[in-house]
Amino acid sequence: MENIKVSIVSLGCAKNRVDAEMMLYKLKEAGYILTDDPAKADVAIVNTCGFIESAKQESIDEIIELGKLKEEGTIKHIVVTGCLAERYKEMIAKELPEADAVIGLGANGDIAKAVKAVLEGSHTESFPDKALHPLDGKRIQSTPLHYAYLRVADGCDNCCTYCAIPLIRGHFRSRKMEDIIAEAKYLVEGGVKELNVIAQDTTRYGEDIYGKLMLPELLRELCKIEDLCWIRILYCYPDRITDELIDTIAQEDKIVKYIDLPLQHCNGRVLKAMNRKGDRQSLTALINKIRERIPNVVLRTTLIAGFPTETEEEFDEVAEFAKEIGFERLGCFAYSQEEDTPAAELAQVEEEERRFRANAIMEQQQYTMESFNNSRIGTTVEVLTEGFDRYAECYFGRSYADAPEVDPNVFFIADRKVQAGEFVKVKITDVLDCDLIGDLAE
């Protein structure tokens, strides 16, 4: 183990990143040296994503690329874990001989043992029960020091017909509130200013272990943590946006007025085919209520275009809905046919048509974004500084309207040195593409 270097390449969502951070701690605890560069490692671990086809392909490509480094002798061993490994156990072991070990999510807590085994020449395949997938434990933060992801639950019981997450991650499991609060305090003591609350369905938090929806109470407890400045809520299920949750977001200053509300569609028939509830009328009513009770709230959503059996008229309806609502943040994805999901058995929309529909909504969204950005010119916004961009020769950061890694930035010129993680006031003077441009206003 002495001087053995290990690197983790983590792909996919923020929840996967948290898994990687927990594995990093286990590896360091076991005495391995950690490196960000897999080309400098003795053992490279690929924490894969298996959500949709493009993500699966990215994971496979990464394994193949690392395999080339292995052939060259740059790295010695490759370990594959994560969602793709969990979902396609036999396929990866058979089709990707580059991998010296393939382990499922339930084996993440034993990652150090898996590394030790490959170093000793063993070919490891381990797929314990998904329920053994560790949700609690120490982490080595891989995000910048000023923000982190706080996972409150894992797995999902919503069983949307297009989604393989329940197959991969298993049933919804909440963490105990005291464990979440303790982790949040630890992260803040380490310099975190912004916590991004995540789960497959954040709004369901607590229902399984406390018998009721506990997200509002959890948020109120998090707001009591001294030196924590921003709390951002991601992955909210529209059916569980309660009046209590809306009021909590509105009343607590530390909770940024930003809600990630993945709707997927607005047509009642399509939503029913997705095993989701609601229709255009009910979703519009919910959004109107949120905007009325949380002034200046920024709403992010995701939509699926070309879901099986979606007609042109139903697509037109969701496009009109997106335009009418004017989501400040929106991503639209062409439907991905995932095997072993109910939607995969339905009549499929042609792939080219799916992409056309998704692109049409994203082109439309550019005008919505442009309008929103233009409305902010002349205003002064609070910005959490991310760093200095040496190409643009100015600082950049995010406002309350911008979640990390997915949303635009605010670029600003300052006549003094600004530290990453510092909150500053920026007067917005212009827009460049989707980003805001401004000057330090202090």
Secondary structure, 3 states (H helix, E strand, C coil): CCCCEEEEEECCCHHHHHHHHHHHHHHHHCCCEECCCHHHCCEEEEEECCCCHHHHHHHHHHHHHHHHHHHHCCCCEEEEEEHHHHHCHHHHHHHCCCCCEEECHHHHHHHHHHHHHHHCCCCEEECCCHHHCCCCCCCCCCCCCCEEEEECEECCCCCCCCCCHHHHHCCCEECCHHHHHHHHHHHHHCCCCEEEEECCCHHHCCHHHHCCCCHHHHHHHHCCCCCCCEEEECCCCHHHCCHHHHHHHHHCCCEEEEEECCCECCCHHHHHHCCCCCCHHHHHHHHHHHHHHCCCCEEEEEEEECCCCCCHHHHHHHHHHHHHHCCCEEEEEECCCCCCCHHHHCCCCCHHHHHHHHHHHHHHHHHHHHHHHHHCCCCEEEEEEEEEECCCCEEEEECCCCCCCCCCCEEEECCCCCCCCCEEEEEEEEEECCEEEEEECC
